[in-house]
Amino acid sequence: MKRNLKNDDSALSDVIGMVMLLAMIVIVLSSTMIILQPYISDFDDNKHWSQTKVIADQVDERIRLVGASPQDTGSIQTFELSSTSIKELDSAEVWIISADVSGTDVVEINLDSFNSFNIKSINKTPSHAIVNNGGEISNYEINFQEDVVNINFEKNIDRLLIIEILNADSEVIHKFVRIELSGIEIDTTLSNGKFKVDLLNGARLERLHGEAYKVDRYPSIRHSSLPDSNQQLSYVLIDIDMGLLQPSPDSFSLQMISKGPLTLFEGDIRNIRMIMNNEIDDSMTERYFSHWMESYNLNLASGTLDDFEGFGPWKSVSGIDGFGIHPLDKSVLTEIVLHRVVVI
């Protein structure tokens, strides 16, 4: 039988045409994907960025609501975590707050180490100290044979340390509080790195990969001068204990329970001294101080400190010793409360 070459050539041409058409389609699709890839990445980045912001808003709101609630009051909320993760910022901020709460004596407490402290007093009226170290309470007698009295703890300093100095009439004349505060970090991975939101002690900090931190909100410490020439200080500290929370890859529930507000200082107090260290970023402590002492620095530059009332450095102008309320020796109506939230 003789082959029909004309039909064979026609069939071959059809195959070659089909192959070329498929090749052109592949090239066009590949080129389209290459052109659209940046837009697809931007779309995904915006989606993940937005989801992280929304979750941070919801968690932030719940923390504030539960923290101010009575003990054992709580809430539960489920989050979708397709691209977002949540973890604890353990002991990321440390505060030391001390003040003379009654009488006329000026008392000063300084930590020597993680298991001892010393006491100084102008009039030497302190008689004994009550130390609450992480819930363990001890009583120490104070005898001023020298200008400084040293007291050793029975164990190392806990996350919450409260020292009350009493006089011979068993009146609390000075109070010292040291507290380690933990927070929550919420982050997501974008095409150029991580984006994260840190919720720590009432503050909200945001950071894009390769950029400096942005402080959206500072801790809620407030000072005001009243019409009757008195001053007022209010401060709510927030501590978040995430315990052994282990979220699932896709979604998980945050159950927040209040341990009840704890009042640290209340009433008219003098010589308020506050020391803070934030370990989120090397520059954060200095940025906080600069924010709180902005009015002081303006009055210092203009030479009007004589009438200044508000946040200012404690003794040393550099702020290395912490900060307080100026005038330092004037009584200030104060309310400082710790909100404690447990996440399980």
C-alpha positions, 0 to 999 in steps of 0.5 A: 500500500502506498502512503499518503504523504500529503495527509502525513504532512497535514497531521504533522503540521497540526501537531507542531501548531498545537505544540507551538500554541501550548508553548505560547500559552505557557510563555504568556502565563509565565510572563503574566505571573512574573508581572503580577507577582509583586502585586500578589505579594503586596495583596498578601502583605496587606491582608496579613498586616491588616489581620495582625492589626485587627487581632491586636486591637481585639486582644488589647481591648480584652486586656483592658476590660478584664484587667479592670474587672473583679477577681476571677472575672474573665472572657474567652475569644477565638482567633484565626491564625492563618498567618499570625502568631502570638507569644509572651513578652516575659518580664519585658519591663521592670518598674521600681516605685517608692514614696514617703506615704506618711509622717515627715521623715525622708526614707530611701530604699535601694536594692543592693542585689537580688537578695538584699536592700538597704535603708536610709533615713534622715530622722531615723524613724523607721522601726521595722520593715514588712517585706512581701516577696512574691507572696511570702511575707517577712518582718525585719527589725531596723536598728540605725547604728550607722547611717545605712541599714542592710537587710537580706532576703530569705530568697531572691527577689520575686516578680513582685516585691513590696517593702513597707517601712513602719515607725515605732507606732506601726504606721507605714511611713514609706513604701517601695515596689518593684515589679516585672511586667510581661506582655503579648507579642503578635506578629506575622511574616510579610514578603520583606520580613516580620511585622509585629505589634507588642502590647506591654503595660498599656503601651502599644508598639509596632515595628516593620522589619528593618524599621525603628519601633513606632510607639502608638501609645505610651503606658497610662501614667497621668499627672495633672495640676488641680485648681486648688494648687494640688497635684494628682498622679494616676497610673495603671500598670498591666501585667499579663501572665500567659502561663503554658498557653500553646496555640494551634497552627490555625486558630486558638482561644484566648481565655483571660481571667482577672486576678483582681486590681491591686492598689500599690499607692493611694492618697497623699504621698511625697518624694515619689521616685520611679525607675523603669527599664524596658527591654523591648528595644535598646532605645525604648527606655530613653524614648519613654523618659524623653516623652514624659519629661518633655515639659520639664526640658522645655521649662529647663531650656526657658529658665522657668523651672521654679514654678514647674509642676509635673514629671521631671528627673529624680535629682540628677538631670540626666534621669539616671536615677529615675524620675518623679513629680516636681516639686519632689517634696510636695504631697501628690494625691496618688493612685497607682494600681496594678491590673493582673491578667492571666491568659490560659 
